[in-house]
Amino acid sequence: MPVPEKEIDKTREEIASSKDDDKERITETGYFYLSQQINFNTQQITRLDNKIDRLDEKLETQIARLDNKIDKLDEKIDSVRDSLENKVDSLKFWAVGTVIAVLVGTGGIIATLAVLFT
């Protein structure tokens, strides 16, 4: 906990007006305030470290969830791609079959016409 300015000013006045015997007492008071500030700062750093650790855990959890969702989407995309490929392949066979049927039919008509006109 920070020391109020009044306490600091009071300590400075005591140092300026003290005898040699009092300097040890004032120095001990200064060390006490310093140790309080160090403890306070240590507590603040520990709290911040704990907050950072919690945020790290939350972030890792969110990243893991996103990875799972991405994997599921990849699976869905792959299944849709496979389905489309199968449909395209079947359409290719249908188109080739249709072209062959048209050619055979046209060839039959041409042959029939050739026989009729000769």
C-alpha positions as CSV (number, residue, x, y, z in Angstrom):
1,M,0.0,0.0,0.0
2,P,1.6,3.3,-1.0
3,V,2.6,5.6,1.9
4,P,0.8,8.9,1.9
5,E,2.8,12.0,1.3
6,K,2.2,13.3,4.8
7,E,3.9,10.3,6.2
8,I,6.9,10.8,3.9
9,D,7.1,14.5,4.8
10,K,6.9,13.6,8.5
11,T,9.7,11.1,8.2
12,R,11.9,13.6,6.4
13,E,11.3,16.1,9.2
14,E,12.1,13.5,11.8
15,I,15.3,12.7,10.0
16,A,16.3,16.3,9.8
17,S,15.6,17.1,13.4
18,S,16.7,13.8,15.0
19,K,19.7,13.0,17.1
20,D,22.0,10.1,16.2
21,D,20.2,7.7,18.4
22,D,16.9,8.4,16.7
23,K,18.3,7.7,13.2
24,E,18.2,3.9,13.8
25,R,14.5,4.1,14.7
26,I,13.7,6.2,11.7
27,T,15.7,3.9,9.4
28,E,13.8,1.0,10.7
29,T,10.5,2.9,10.0
30,G,11.8,3.5,6.5
31,Y,12.6,-0.1,6.0
32,F,9.1,-1.0,7.3
33,Y,7.4,1.3,4.8
34,L,9.7,-0.1,2.1
35,S,8.8,-3.6,2.9
36,Q,5.1,-2.7,2.9
37,Q,5.5,-1.3,-0.6
38,I,7.4,-4.3,-1.7
39,N,4.8,-6.6,-0.3
40,F,2.0,-4.6,-2.0
41,N,3.8,-4.6,-5.3
42,T,4.4,-8.4,-5.0
43,Q,0.7,-8.9,-4.3
44,Q,-0.2,-6.8,-7.3
45,I,2.2,-8.8,-9.6
46,T,0.8,-12.1,-8.3
47,R,-2.7,-11.0,-9.0
48,L,-1.8,-9.9,-12.5
49,D,0.0,-13.2,-13.1
50,N,-3.1,-15.1,-11.9
51,K,-5.2,-13.0,-14.3
52,I,-2.9,-13.7,-17.2
53,D,-2.9,-17.4,-16.4
54,R,-6.7,-17.5,-16.4
55,L,-6.8,-15.6,-19.7
56,D,-4.3,-18.0,-21.1
57,E,-6.5,-21.0,-20.1
58,K,-9.6,-19.3,-21.6
59,L,-7.7,-18.6,-24.8
60,E,-6.4,-22.1,-25.0
61,T,-10.0,-23.4,-24.5
62,Q,-11.4,-21.1,-27.2
63,I,-8.6,-22.2,-29.6
64,A,-9.3,-25.8,-28.9
65,R,-13.0,-25.2,-29.6
66,L,-12.2,-23.4,-32.9
67,D,-9.9,-26.2,-33.9
68,N,-12.7,-28.7,-33.3
69,K,-15.1,-26.6,-35.3
70,I,-12.6,-26.3,-38.2
71,D,-12.1,-30.0,-38.2
72,K,-15.8,-30.6,-38.4
73,L,-16.2,-28.1,-41.2
74,D,-13.3,-29.8,-43.0
75,E,-15.1,-33.1,-42.7
76,K,-18.3,-31.6,-44.0
77,I,-16.5,-29.9,-46.9
78,D,-14.8,-33.2,-47.8
79,S,-18.1,-35.1,-47.8
80,V,-19.8,-32.4,-50.0
81,R,-16.8,-32.5,-52.4
82,D,-16.9,-36.3,-52.6
83,S,-20.7,-36.1,-53.2
84,L,-20.3,-33.5,-56.0
85,E,-17.5,-35.5,-57.6
86,N,-19.7,-38.6,-57.7
87,K,-22.6,-36.6,-59.2
88,V,-20.2,-35.0,-61.8
89,D,-18.9,-38.5,-62.7
90,S,-22.4,-39.9,-63.1
91,L,-23.3,-36.9,-65.2
92,K,-20.2,-37.5,-67.4
93,F,-21.3,-41.1,-68.0
94,W,-24.9,-39.9,-68.7
95,A,-23.6,-37.3,-71.2
96,V,-21.3,-39.8,-72.9
97,G,-24.2,-42.2,-73.1
98,T,-26.5,-39.6,-74.5
99,V,-24.0,-38.5,-77.1
100,I,-23.5,-42.1,-78.2
101,A,-27.2,-42.7,-78.4
102,V,-27.7,-39.6,-80.5
103,L,-24.8,-40.6,-82.8
104,V,-26.2,-44.1,-83.1
105,G,-29.7,-42.8,-83.8
106,T,-28.3,-40.2,-86.3
107,G,-26.3,-42.9,-87.9
108,G,-29.3,-45.1,-88.2
109,I,-31.4,-42.3,-89.7
110,I,-28.6,-41.5,-92.2
111,A,-28.3,-45.2,-93.1
112,T,-32.1,-45.5,-93.5
113,L,-32.2,-42.3,-95.7
114,A,-29.3,-43.6,-97.7
115,V,-31.1,-46.8,-98.4
116,L,-34.3,-45.0,-99.3
117,F,-32.6,-42.6,-101.7
118,T,-30.4,-45.0,-103.5
